[in-house]
Amino acid sequence: MTFYLDEVAAFAAECAFADLPSPVIERTKLVIADCIGAIAGGSVEPEIEELSINLAGSSGEGEAAVIGTALRTEPAKAALLNGAAGTFLEMDEGNQFCKGHPGMHTFPAVFAAAEATPASGPDLITALAVGYEVGARVGIATDLRMSMHPHGTWGTLCAAVGVGRLVGFNADQMKTLLNVAANLSLATSRRTMLEGGTVRNIFTGVSNQMGLLACDMVDAGFTGELDGIGNVFGKVVSDTFDPTAMTEDLGTRWEIARNYFKLHSCCRFNHAALDALEDIVRSHDGPVSVEDIEAISVDTYFLAAELDDRNPKNTLAGKFSVPFAMATTLINDSSGVQSFTWDAIRNETIQALANKVEVRNDPEMSAKLPELRPATVKIAMRDGAVLEAATETNRGDWRDPYSNAELKAKFHDLAARTWTKDDAEAVYEATMTLETLASTQTFSRLVGEAGCRETG
């Protein structure tokens, strides 16, 4: 059944910018902008700042930019740091069908490679779209063990294929790359996200770093097994792998066109409940009095119901807690980055309200996955009133997309954590016109030099 590898490898090596439908090009540029904004915003988190200095030093030398800082380093380290920064705030785009975040598993490696490789804007767009496509299809084709976190697994294929496409691997090289990269996945624990183990925030960065390494290995003559993807993702990290999912409508149905973007700064599994909460607040006659709330119930699908920790110990755990997300959003009137800070985690009023939130699994809602992600929220008030709303899909996906204006505003909100408004606008506009650039060097220099703040 390894024939699928030949078709996927040929697609990855031969797909050209001219083969990308216009909507895919436009969506890919939005994904690139979303990744840059999330990385820039995440770059100021204390752990990322410290790790960046430890790994890149303070000289600012190197081929590749550590986005959001004045640092430069070797491509592999830049890909690691940018990938980690991009997941820290839980604001990066994702894809519900592969159950992960292909964009952030592709862009940091491709961007780092583009800084060291002669390439055009169309080349960068193509590499991102193709890497996203192949890696996402591995996620769709497999059913990871529930004990695993999806970050750092099939995402290595995203990065490797994206870089391989950028540097011009032929079909034979790409096939070897697929088999090599499959064996460079991490053994990731799902408990990290539930317990606030921030090692989880490095998984995506490691995938980007491993993607670059896989390409170097193939260049050096390393080989893989006959079907690395099928064996790793069908027998090691999962017992199920469907090779037909790798080739079904390949080149006509683009996974990047079925992605979602996030405005809530937390795990996607929270979003159905938060969207319903927004509907309640919007339709209520005046603000909802937090002091008068007796209880909040959330009925939703099993993946969201798992996020039931009422007392998260740190910001990561808070982003994976439906009770905390509901409470901090109500009290701060926002589900943005500032509602998931350490100050919010330590806020006794938020903690008290989170303890009033009950999250329940509804099997009928769970049966609607992955097409729909439903939730029903009921807020019981002390006067006996019940405020209620329900949602079937999450805002930001292809069924109910955010507008380009909303996505641009999100970019500026995140970039403002490290860049001036003018620098951020210049980066955004360059991203939106990326297909007109003859060389990515201009683009990478613009992104790398934005802000030019000193780190540390």
C-alpha positions as CSV (number, residue, x, y, z in Angstrom):
1,M,0.0,0.0,0.0
2,T,3.0,2.3,-0.3
3,F,1.8,3.5,-3.7
4,Y,0.2,6.5,-2.1
5,L,3.7,7.8,-1.2
6,D,4.6,8.1,-4.8
7,E,1.5,10.2,-5.5
8,V,2.0,12.4,-2.5
9,A,5.7,12.8,-3.2
10,A,5.1,13.8,-6.8
11,F,2.4,16.3,-5.7
12,A,4.8,17.8,-3.1
13,A,7.7,18.1,-5.5
14,E,5.8,19.3,-8.6
15,C,2.9,21.5,-7.4
16,A,3.6,25.0,-8.6
17,F,2.3,28.4,-7.7
18,A,0.2,28.3,-10.9
19,D,-1.5,25.2,-9.6
20,L,-2.9,27.0,-6.5
21,P,-6.5,28.2,-6.9
22,S,-6.9,31.9,-6.1
23,P,-8.8,31.3,-2.8
24,V,-6.0,29.0,-1.6
25,I,-3.4,31.7,-2.3
26,E,-5.4,34.3,-0.4
27,R,-6.0,31.9,2.5
28,T,-2.3,31.0,2.6
29,K,-1.4,34.7,2.9
30,L,-3.8,35.0,5.8
31,V,-2.3,32.0,7.5
32,I,1.2,33.5,7.1
33,A,0.0,36.7,8.6
34,D,-1.7,34.8,11.4
35,C,1.5,32.9,12.2
36,I,3.7,36.0,12.2
37,G,1.3,37.8,14.5
38,A,1.1,34.9,16.9
39,I,4.9,34.5,17.0
40,A,5.5,38.2,17.5
41,G,2.9,38.3,20.3
42,G,4.3,35.2,22.0
43,S,7.9,36.4,21.7
44,V,7.5,38.6,24.8
45,E,6.4,35.8,27.1
46,P,9.1,35.4,29.8
47,E,9.9,31.8,29.1
48,I,10.4,32.5,25.3
49,E,12.5,35.6,26.0
50,E,14.8,33.6,28.3
51,L,15.0,30.6,25.9
52,S,15.7,32.9,23.0
53,I,18.7,34.5,24.8
54,N,20.0,31.1,25.9
55,L,19.9,29.6,22.5
56,A,20.5,32.6,20.2
57,G,22.8,34.7,22.4
58,S,22.6,38.4,22.3
59,S,24.8,39.2,19.3
60,G,22.1,39.3,16.7
61,E,24.2,37.3,14.3
62,G,22.9,34.5,12.1
63,E,20.9,33.8,8.9
64,A,17.5,33.6,10.4
65,A,15.3,36.0,12.5
66,V,13.9,35.3,15.9
67,I,10.6,37.1,15.1
68,G,9.6,39.8,17.5
69,T,13.1,40.3,18.8
70,A,16.3,41.8,17.5
71,L,18.0,38.4,17.6
72,R,19.2,36.3,14.7
73,T,20.5,32.8,14.8
74,E,20.9,29.7,12.7
75,P,17.8,28.5,10.8
76,A,17.2,25.4,13.0
77,K,17.2,27.4,16.2
78,A,15.1,30.2,14.7
79,A,12.5,27.6,13.6
80,L,12.5,26.1,17.1
81,L,12.1,29.5,18.9
82,N,9.5,30.9,16.4
83,G,7.5,27.7,16.5
84,A,7.4,27.7,20.3
85,A,6.5,31.4,20.5
86,G,3.7,30.9,18.0
87,T,1.9,28.4,20.2
88,F,2.4,30.1,23.6
89,L,-0.7,32.4,23.4
90,E,-3.0,29.7,21.9
91,M,-3.8,32.2,19.1
92,D,-2.5,30.3,16.0
93,E,-4.8,29.0,13.3
94,G,-5.8,25.3,13.1
95,N,-7.7,22.7,11.2
96,Q,-10.4,20.7,12.9
97,F,-10.2,17.8,10.4
98,C,-6.6,17.0,11.2
99,K,-7.1,18.0,14.8
100,G,-4.1,20.3,15.0
101,H,-2.3,23.4,13.9
102,P,-0.6,22.8,10.5
103,G,0.2,26.5,9.9
104,M,2.5,26.9,12.9
105,H,4.0,23.5,12.1
106,T,5.0,24.7,8.7
107,F,5.7,28.4,8.6
108,P,8.6,28.8,11.1
109,A,10.7,26.2,9.2
110,V,9.8,27.5,5.7
111,F,10.4,31.1,6.8
112,A,13.8,30.2,8.3
113,A,14.8,28.2,5.1
114,A,13.6,31.1,2.9
115,E,16.0,33.5,4.7
116,A,18.9,31.2,3.7
117,T,17.7,30.1,0.2
118,P,17.0,32.2,-2.9
119,A,13.2,32.1,-3.2
120,S,10.4,34.3,-4.4
121,G,7.2,35.3,-2.7
122,P,5.2,32.8,-4.8
123,D,7.8,30.1,-3.8
124,L,7.1,30.8,-0.1
125,I,3.3,30.7,-0.6
126,T,3.6,27.4,-2.5
127,A,5.9,25.8,0.1
128,L,3.5,26.8,2.9
129,A,0.4,25.5,1.1
130,V,2.0,22.2,0.1
131,G,3.6,21.6,3.5
132,Y,0.3,22.3,5.2
133,E,-1.5,20.0,2.8
134,V,0.7,17.0,3.2
135,G,1.0,17.2,7.0
136,A,-2.7,17.9,7.6
137,R,-3.6,14.9,5.5
138,V,-1.4,12.7,7.7
139,G,-3.4,14.0,10.7
140,I,-6.6,13.2,8.9
141,A,-5.5,9.7,7.9
142,T,-4.6,8.7,11.4
143,D,-6.3,8.5,14.8
144,L,-3.7,9.4,17.4
145,R,-3.8,7.7,20.7
146,M,-5.9,9.8,23.1
147,S,-3.0,9.9,25.5
148,M,-1.0,11.9,22.9
149,H,-0.9,15.6,22.2
150,P,-1.1,16.2,18.5
151,H,1.5,19.0,18.5
152,G,5.0,17.7,17.5
153,T,3.7,14.5,15.8
154,W,2.6,14.7,12.1
155,G,3.6,18.4,12.2
156,T,7.1,17.3,11.4
157,L,5.9,16.3,8.0
158,C,4.4,19.8,7.5
159,A,7.8,21.4,8.1
160,A,9.8,18.9,6.2
161,V,7.7,19.0,3.1
162,G,7.4,22.8,3.1
163,V,11.2,23.2,3.3
164,G,11.7,20.4,0.7
165,R,9.4,22.1,-1.7
166,L,11.1,25.5,-1.1
167,V,14.6,24.1,-1.8
168,G,13.5,22.1,-4.9
169,F,13.5,18.5,-3.9
170,N,12.4,16.2,-6.7
171,A,9.9,13.4,-6.3
172,D,12.4,10.7,-5.3
173,Q,13.9,13.0,-2.7
174,M,10.5,14.0,-1.4
175,K,9.5,10.4,-1.0
176,T,12.6,9.7,1.1
177,L,11.9,12.9,3.0
178,L,8.4,11.7,3.9
179,N,9.8,8.4,5.3
180,V,12.6,10.1,7.2
181,A,10.5,12.9,8.7
182,A,7.8,10.5,9.9
183,N,10.4,9.0,12.2
184,L,11.4,12.3,13.7
185,S,8.1,12.8,15.6
186,L,7.8,13.3,19.3
187,A,6.2,11.1,21.9
188,T,3.9,13.8,23.3
189,S,1.7,13.6,26.4
190,R,-1.8,15.0,26.3
191,R,-1.6,15.5,30.1
192,T,0.8,18.4,29.6
193,M,-2.0,20.7,28.3
194,L,-4.4,19.6,31.1
195,E,-1.9,20.0,33.9
196,G,-0.2,23.2,32.6
197,G,3.1,21.5,31.7
198,T,4.6,24.2,29.5
199,V,6.9,21.7,27.9
200,R,3.9,21.4,25.6
201,N,4.7,24.8,24.2
202,I,7.9,23.6,22.7
203,F,6.4,20.6,20.7
204,T,5.6,22.7,17.6
205,G,9.0,24.4,17.6
206,V,10.7,20.9,17.7
207,S,8.7,19.8,14.7
208,N,9.9,22.8,12.8
209,Q,13.5,22.1,13.8
210,M,13.1,18.5,12.9
211,G,11.7,19.4,9.5
212,L,14.8,21.3,8.6
213,L,17.0,18.4,10.0
214,A,15.1,15.9,7.9
215,C,15.9,17.9,4.7
216,D,19.6,18.1,5.7
217,M,19.6,14.3,6.3
218,V,18.1,13.6,2.9
219,D,20.7,15.9,1.3
220,A,23.4,13.9,3.2
221,G,22.2,10.6,1.9
222,F,20.1,9.3,4.8
223,T,17.2,7.0,4.0
224,G,14.0,5.9,5.8
225,E,11.9,2.7,5.8
226,L,9.6,1.8,2.8
227,D,6.5,3.4,4.4
228,G,7.6,5.5,7.4
229,I,4.2,7.4,7.5
230,G,2.1,4.2,7.5
231,N,4.2,2.5,10.1
232,V,4.7,5.4,12.5
233,F,1.2,6.7,12.2
234,G,-0.6,3.4,11.7
235,K,1.3,1.2,14.2
236,V,3.3,3.3,16.7
237,V,1.3,6.4,17.6
238,S,-1.9,5.0,16.4
239,D,-3.5,1.7,15.3
240,T,-5.3,3.3,12.4
241,F,-3.9,4.8,9.2
242,D,-6.0,5.3,6.0
243,P,-3.7,5.8,3.0
244,T,-6.6,6.7,0.8
245,A,-7.1,9.9,2.9
246,M,-3.6,11.0,1.7
247,T,-4.6,11.1,-1.9
248,E,-8.4,11.7,-2.0
249,D,-9.0,14.9,-4.1
250,L,-5.3,15.7,-3.7
251,G,-4.7,19.0,-5.5
252,T,-8.4,19.9,-5.7
253,R,-9.5,19.9,-2.1
254,W,-7.1,22.0,-0.1
255,E,-6.9,21.6,3.6
256,I,-5.7,25.2,4.1
257,A,-9.0,26.3,2.7
258,R,-10.8,24.4,5.4
259,N,-8.9,25.9,8.3
260,Y,-10.0,28.0,11.2
261,F,-8.7,31.2,12.8
262,K,-8.9,32.1,16.5
263,L,-9.9,35.2,18.3
264,H,-10.3,33.6,21.7
265,S,-6.9,33.2,23.3
266,C,-7.3,29.7,24.5
267,C,-7.7,26.1,23.3
268,R,-10.1,25.6,20.4
269,F,-12.2,23.2,22.5
270,N,-13.3,26.2,24.6
271,H,-14.6,28.2,21.6
272,A,-18.0,26.6,21.2
273,A,-18.9,27.6,24.8
274,L,-17.3,31.0,24.4
275,D,-19.2,31.7,21.2
276,A,-22.5,30.8,23.0
277,L,-21.5,33.0,25.9
278,E,-20.9,35.9,23.5
279,D,-24.5,35.4,22.2
280,I,-25.8,35.5,25.7
281,V,-24.0,38.7,26.6
282,R,-24.9,40.3,23.3
283,S,-28.6,39.6,23.6
284,H,-28.9,40.4,27.3
285,D,-30.5,43.7,28.4
286,G,-27.4,45.2,29.9
287,P,-24.3,43.6,31.4
288,V,-24.7,40.2,33.0
289,S,-24.2,40.7,36.7
290,V,-21.5,38.3,37.8
291,E,-22.4,38.7,41.5
292,D,-25.9,37.4,40.7
293,I,-24.8,34.2,38.9
294,E,-25.9,31.1,40.8
295,A,-24.4,28.5,38.4
296,I,-23.2,28.0,34.8
297,S,-23.6,24.7,32.9
298,V,-21.9,23.8,29.7
299,D,-23.0,20.8,27.7
300,T,-20.6,20.1,24.8
301,Y,-18.6,17.4,23.0
302,F,-16.2,15.1,24.9
303,L,-12.9,16.8,23.9
304,A,-14.2,20.1,25.4
305,A,-15.8,18.4,28.4
306,E,-12.3,17.1,29.2
307,L,-11.2,20.7,29.9
308,D,-13.0,20.8,33.3
309,D,-10.3,22.1,35.7
310,R,-11.8,24.8,37.8
311,N,-8.5,25.8,39.4
312,P,-5.8,25.9,36.7
313,K,-2.3,26.4,38.2
314,N,-0.8,28.5,35.4
315,T,-1.6,30.4,32.2
316,L,-1.3,27.3,30.0
317,A,-3.7,25.3,32.2
318,G,-6.0,28.3,32.1
319,K,-6.2,28.2,28.4
320,F,-7.2,24.5,28.6
321,S,-10.0,25.1,31.1
322,V,-13.6,25.7,30.1
323,P,-14.6,26.9,33.6
324,F,-11.7,29.4,33.8
325,A,-12.3,30.6,30.2
326,M,-16.0,31.2,30.9
327,A,-15.2,33.1,34.1
328,T,-12.4,35.3,32.9
329,T,-14.3,36.2,29.8
330,L,-17.4,37.2,31.8
331,I,-15.4,39.3,34.3
332,N,-13.0,40.9,31.8
333,D,-15.6,41.2,29.0
334,S,-12.9,39.7,26.7
335,S,-11.5,36.4,25.8
336,G,-8.3,37.9,24.5
337,V,-4.7,37.5,25.6
338,Q,-5.1,39.8,28.7
339,S,-7.8,37.5,30.1
340,F,-5.3,34.6,30.3
341,T,-2.4,36.2,32.1
342,W,-0.9,35.3,35.5
343,D,-2.9,38.2,37.0
344,A,-6.1,36.6,35.7
345,I,-5.1,33.1,37.0
346,R,-4.5,34.6,40.5
347,N,-7.7,36.7,40.5
348,E,-9.9,35.4,43.3
349,T,-13.1,36.7,41.7
350,I,-12.4,34.8,38.6
351,Q,-11.5,31.7,40.6
352,A,-14.8,31.9,42.5
353,L,-16.8,32.2,39.3
354,A,-14.9,29.3,37.7
355,N,-16.0,27.1,40.6
356,K,-19.6,27.7,39.6
357,V,-19.1,26.3,36.1
358,E,-20.0,22.6,35.4
359,V,-18.9,21.1,32.1
360,R,-20.7,17.9,30.8
361,N,-20.1,15.6,27.9
362,D,-23.1,15.3,25.6
363,P,-22.7,12.1,23.4
364,E,-25.0,13.5,20.7
365,M,-22.8,16.5,20.4
366,S,-19.7,14.3,20.3
367,A,-21.2,12.3,17.5
368,K,-21.2,15.5,15.3
369,L,-17.4,15.7,15.3
370,P,-15.4,16.8,13.3
371,E,-17.8,18.6,11.1
372,L,-19.5,20.4,14.0
373,R,-18.3,21.4,17.4
374,P,-21.4,22.2,19.5
375,A,-22.1,23.6,22.9
376,T,-25.1,24.8,25.0
377,V,-24.5,27.3,27.8
378,K,-27.0,28.0,30.6
379,I,-26.4,30.7,33.2
380,A,-28.7,30.4,36.2
381,M,-29.3,33.7,38.0
382,R,-30.2,34.1,41.6
383,D,-33.6,35.6,40.7
384,G,-34.5,32.3,38.9
385,A,-33.8,33.6,35.4
386,V,-31.9,31.3,33.0
387,L,-29.8,32.8,30.2
388,E,-29.2,30.3,27.5
389,A,-27.5,30.0,24.1
390,A,-26.3,27.3,21.8
391,T,-23.9,27.0,18.9
392,E,-23.2,24.2,16.4
393,T,-20.0,25.5,14.8
394,N,-17.2,27.7,16.0
395,R,-16.7,31.2,14.6
396,G,-13.6,31.5,12.6
397,D,-14.0,28.3,10.6
398,W,-15.0,28.0,6.9
399,R,-18.7,27.8,7.8
400,D,-18.7,31.0,9.8
401,P,-15.4,32.8,9.0
402,Y,-14.1,36.0,10.6
403,S,-13.8,38.9,8.2
404,N,-10.4,40.0,6.9
405,A,-10.8,43.2,9.0
406,E,-11.2,41.1,12.2
407,L,-8.1,39.0,11.3
408,K,-6.1,42.2,10.6
409,A,-7.2,43.7,13.9
410,K,-6.1,40.5,15.7
411,F,-2.7,40.7,13.9
412,H,-2.2,44.3,15.1
413,D,-3.3,43.4,18.7
414,L,-0.7,40.6,18.9
415,A,2.0,42.5,17.1
416,A,1.5,45.5,19.4
417,R,3.1,43.5,22.2
418,T,6.5,44.0,20.5
419,W,6.2,46.2,17.4
420,T,5.1,49.7,16.6
421,K,1.9,50.1,14.7
422,D,3.8,51.3,11.6
423,D,6.1,48.3,11.7
424,A,3.2,45.9,12.1
425,E,1.3,47.5,9.3
426,A,4.3,47.3,7.0
427,V,4.7,43.6,7.7
428,Y,1.0,42.9,7.3
429,E,0.8,44.7,3.9
430,A,3.9,42.9,2.7
431,T,2.3,39.6,3.6
432,M,-0.9,40.4,1.7
433,T,1.1,41.2,-1.4
434,L,3.7,38.4,-1.0
435,E,2.9,37.0,-4.5
436,T,4.4,40.1,-6.1
437,L,7.8,39.8,-4.5
438,A,10.7,38.5,-6.6
439,S,12.7,37.7,-3.6
440,T,11.8,36.7,0.0
441,Q,14.9,38.4,1.3
442,T,13.1,41.7,1.3
443,F,10.2,40.2,3.1
444,S,12.3,38.3,5.7
445,R,14.4,41.4,6.3
446,L,11.2,43.4,6.9
447,V,9.8,40.9,9.4
448,G,13.2,40.4,11.1
449,E,13.9,44.1,11.6
450,A,10.4,45.1,12.7
451,G,10.6,46.7,16.1
452,C,14.4,46.1,16.4
453,R,13.9,46.0,20.2
454,E,16.7,44.6,22.3
455,T,15.9,41.4,24.0
456,G,16.7,41.0,27.7
